[in-house]
Amino acid sequence: MNNLEQKLSVIDELEALCDTAQWSFPDGSHEDPLDYGIHSKEEVIKAWHIPKSTGQFLFFLVNMLQPKNILEFGTSIGYSSLWMGSAAELYNGHVDTLEYFDEKIKVAATYHQKAGLEKTITIHRQKIIDFLTTTEIEYDFVFMDADKGNYKKYFDILKQKASKNCLIVVDNAGNFRHRMEEFLTSVKSDTTVATSFLPFDNGLLLVQMSKENSNLFKSFDLFESYKNS
C-alpha cells in the first residue's frame, strides 16, 4: 500500500465513524449552541461530514491549484481536512482548520495522526470570528462548512485578509441556502469577485476573490441559473 492509498484507507475508516458518532451538549457549558454546530442545547451533536464525492473534488481542487495556506471553517472530526491535507502534503501546503468542540478535536487529531498528516494539518480550538480577526496568515483557499448564518460576517473579513487569488468553496449552498441568504445576496451582487454554483452533492458555491483571474470558472458557467432560481 502506497502513501496515498494508506491515507484513503484512513479516510474510509473515518467516514464510517462519521455516520455513527454523536455527543450531548457539554454539561455546564454556557456557550452558544451554534459554536457546537447545533441550534439548541437539547439537540444531539453529530459528526457531520461532506459526501465522499465532495471530498474527492476538494482533493482535486487543492492538488490542481496548490494553495500554500488553506483554511477550513468547521473541522468536525476531520473528514474534509483529511481530503485537503492529503492533497496539500503532496506539494508542502498547509491546512488550518477551526473547531470548538473538544470531543471532536480529539477524534480529528487521532485520525490526522493516523494518516501521517499531523504536520500538514493544524487544528485550532477557536471561534471562527476570533481566529479571522487575529490571524496574520494570508489564505489562498478557504472551505466554509460551519455556522452558515455568520458567513456574511466571515466573508467581509476574508475580503480584507485573503490572498488576491483566493478561492472560497462553500458547502451546502444548495440544500441549506436558506440559512445563508444574507451571504448569498452579498456575494451575488459583489462585482469584485467571480462566482459559480456546482449543483452536485449538497451544492457547492465557488467564489474567487480576484475576478480578473477567474479562468477556473470558464468551464463552470452555471451560476446564472442558480442566481435567478
N, C-alpha and C positions, 0 to 999 in steps of 0.2 A: 504494500500500500504506500503510494507516494504521499508527499506532504499535503497536497490539496485534497486528495481522497480522504486522508485522515481528518481534515477539517470538516469535510462534507459529512463524514460519519458522525462527528460530534454535533453538527447542526441537526441532523436527522434525530439524534438522541434527544436533543433539547426540544425539538418540535413536538415530540411525543409527550414530554413533560409539560409543555405549554398548555396542552389540551386538558390536563387534569389538575394542575397546581392551583390552589386558592387559599386565601387568608381572610381573617376577620380584621376589622379596623382596630389598630393598636389601642389597647386599654389605656385610659388616662390621657390619650393624645387630644390636644386642643387645636390641632392643625386643621386647615381646610380640607375636607374630603377630596377636593379636586387635586390636591397635591399627591394623592394616592390613586388617582385615576377613577374615582367614583363620585357620585353626586350626593350621597348621604352616608352617614356612619353605619347605617343598617345594611348597606349593600355589601356583597361579597367582593373582595379584591381578587381579580383573576390575573392570570399571566397572559394578557392579551398579546397577540403577535400578528405579524403580517403573513399573508399567504406565501407559500414557498415560491410561487412564480414571481411575486413582488421582490422577494429576497434575491432571486436569480437576476432580476432586472437591475436591482441596486448593485449587485456584483458586477454586472456588465457595464453600468454607467461609471462606477468607480474605476474599474480596470481600464476603461476607454479614456476617460478624462484625466485620470491620475492626479486628483486634487491632493495637495500636500497636507492640508488641515481639514478634517471632516468633523462636523458637529451633529449630534443626534439629540433631539428632544424626546425623552421617554425611553429609557433603556428597557423597562420591564425586566425580564430575566435574561436578556442579552441575545435574543434570536436575530434581530435585524443587524445589531452591531457585529455579530459573528460573520454575517454575509459581507458587510462592508469592510470589516477588518481583514477577512481572508483575501480580499482583493487588494487592500491597501498595503498589506505586508509584501506583496509582490514587487512593489517599487519604493518601499520605505516611507509610505504615507502614515498618517496617524489619525485615530478616531477618538474624539472626546464625546462621551455620552452622559446624559444627565438623568438621575433617578433619585427619588426622595424616600422610598420605602426600603428600610434596611434589609428586610427579608428577601426582597427581590435582588438587591445588590449582592447579597451573599451567593445566591444561585448564579447570577450572571458572572461574578468573579470566578466562581468554580469552573464554569464552562469555558470562559475565556482562557483560563489557565490550561484546561484540558486540551484546548485546541492550539496551545502554544502561542496565544495572541496577547498575553498579559502585558507585553511591552508595546504592542501596537494599539491596544485599546485601553483608555483610561476612563474609569467610572468616577463621576463627581457626584457626591451626595449634596446636592444644592438645588434650590429652586431656580427655574429657568430664568426668571427675570433678574435674579441676583447675579447669576453667572454672566448673563449677557451684558449687564451694566458694569461689570468689573473686569471682564477678560480683556486682555490686550492682544489676543491672537486674532489674526485676520483669516477668516474661514473661506475656503474655496468650494465647499459642498456642504449642504445642510439637509438633514432628513427630519421633517416635522411630523411627529406622531404622538402628541401629548394632549394637553388641555386645550381643546380647539377654540373655546370661547376667547382665549387670550392671544390667538395667532396674530391679530392686527397689531397688538402691542409689541409682540416679538419681532414682527416684520419691520416695524418702524425703526427699531433699534438695529436690526440686521442691515438695513439700508445704509446705515452710517458706519458699520464696522466690518462688513463682509468685503472680500476682495471684489474687484470690479467685474470679474467674470464668474462670480459665484453662482452655482446652480442650487436652487432650493427645490427639493422634492417633497410634496405634501401628500400624505396618505389620507384616505377616507374622504377625498374631495367629491366622491360620488355618493356613497351611502350615508355620510354624515355631513353633507354640505350645509344642512340647516343649522348646524352648531357652529359654523364658521362664516356665516353670512357677512358679517362686518368686514372680515379679512378679504373674502372673495370680492365684495363690492369695491374695496380699496384697490386690490391688485388688478382687477379688470380695467379700472379707469386710470391706472398708472402708465403714462406714456413713456416712462424711462426704462421699463422692463419688458422682456419678451415672455409670453406665457403660452402654454399648450396643455390641453387636457387629454389624458390617455384613459379611455373608458374600459379598462380591464381590472379584474380583482375588485378592490374597494374604490377604484377611481384615483388616479394619480394626477395631481396638478404640478407641472414643471414651471418654475419661474427662474429665468436667467436675468441677473442684475443688469448686465450691460446689453441693451437692445441691439446695438450695432454689431455685437459679436455673437449673435444668436443663430449661427449656422446649424446648430444642433437641431433646431426646430423645423428646418425646411422639409423634413420628412414627417413631421407631426402636425399637419395642417388640420387640426380637429377642434381647436379651441373656440372658433366662431360658433359652431353649433351648440357647444356647451354654454357659451356666454348668452346665447339667445334662447336657450331652452327654459 
